[in-house]
């Protein structure tokens, strides 16, 4: 697999806790979007760890094409 599957063409808003590590799905195959469920095994993709400094809402990329992994940078608007 050379390209990630587009899970959705919009970000996933998620309430995060400061200091907690989240594992963003980079392959797009996870059934637990935007987080990894191990579906990447055998694809060459690995999840991206994200540990926020402060609690609040963050927007995880849903299209898997962001230049600011794992957060949305608006790339989905051009797909």
C-alpha positions as CSV (number, residue, x, y, z in Angstrom):
1,X,0.0,0.0,0.0
2,X,1.6,3.3,-1.1
3,X,-1.2,5.8,-0.4
4,X,-3.5,6.2,2.6
5,X,-7.2,5.6,2.4
6,X,-9.2,8.8,2.8
7,X,-11.3,8.2,5.9
8,X,-13.3,11.4,5.4
9,X,-12.9,14.7,3.7
10,X,-13.2,16.7,6.9
11,X,-11.3,16.8,10.2
12,X,-12.3,14.9,13.3
13,X,-12.9,17.3,16.3
14,X,-11.7,15.6,19.5
15,X,-11.6,16.8,23.1
16,X,-8.1,15.9,24.3
17,X,-6.5,15.8,27.7
18,X,-3.2,17.5,28.4
19,X,-0.3,15.0,28.6
20,X,-2.3,12.0,27.3
21,X,-0.9,10.3,24.2
22,X,-3.2,9.7,21.3
23,X,-2.3,7.5,18.3
24,X,-3.6,8.9,15.0
25,X,-4.4,6.5,12.2
26,X,-2.1,7.3,9.3
27,X,-3.4,4.6,6.9
28,X,-7.1,5.4,6.9
29,X,-8.2,1.8,7.4
30,X,-9.0,2.0,11.1
31,X,-12.6,1.5,12.2
32,X,-11.9,3.7,15.2
33,X,-11.1,6.9,13.3
34,X,-9.3,9.1,13.8
35,X,-7.4,6.7,16.0
36,X,-5.4,3.6,15.2
37,X,-6.9,0.2,15.8
38,X,-4.0,-1.8,14.3
39,X,-5.5,-2.1,10.7
40,X,-2.3,-0.7,9.3
41,X,-0.4,-4.0,9.9
42,X,1.2,-5.1,6.6
43,X,0.7,-1.8,4.9
44,X,3.9,0.0,5.7
45,X,2.1,2.7,7.6
46,X,2.5,3.4,11.3
47,X,0.3,5.5,13.7
48,X,1.4,9.0,14.7
49,X,1.7,9.7,18.4
50,X,0.3,13.0,19.5
51,X,0.5,14.4,23.1
52,X,-1.1,17.8,23.6
53,X,0.3,20.3,26.1
54,X,-3.1,21.6,27.0
55,X,-6.7,20.2,27.1
56,X,-9.2,21.3,24.6
57,X,-10.6,20.6,21.1
58,X,-8.1,19.6,18.4
59,X,-8.9,18.7,14.8
60,X,-7.3,15.4,13.7
61,X,-6.9,15.0,9.9
62,X,-9.5,12.8,8.3
63,X,-8.2,12.8,4.7
64,X,-4.7,11.5,5.8
65,X,-3.0,14.0,3.4
66,X,-2.2,16.8,5.9
67,X,1.2,18.4,6.0
68,X,0.8,18.9,9.7
69,X,0.4,15.3,10.9
70,X,-1.7,14.4,12.7
71,X,-3.7,17.7,12.8
72,X,-5.8,19.0,9.9
73,X,-4.3,21.8,7.8
74,X,-7.2,22.1,5.3
75,X,-5.7,19.8,2.6
76,X,-9.1,18.0,2.4
77,X,-10.5,21.1,0.6
78,X,-8.3,20.4,-2.4
79,X,-9.0,16.7,-2.8
